Amino acid sequence: MRKVIIIFGAIITVIGIYQVSKYLFDYNMLTQYGKGYVWGSIFLIMIGVIFLIIGLKMKYRTHK
């Protein structure tokens, strides 16, 4: 489960960074909809980082 959370967090983070990188430098020229897209992508990055932190802090459990 730990690996799944780490992989999922990494994928979400990379997708968010890709989306933000396209429009971040043109932020002042964007419409309200475009600014919402950028903020949504930043929120996606934060969720991905949270999943990464949770996955890395989880202790590896072995089945006995």
Buried (B, 14 or more C-beta within 10 A) or exposed (E): EBEEBBEBBBEBBEBBBEBBEEBEEEEEEBEEEEEEBBEEBBEBBEBBBEBBEEBEEEEEEEEE
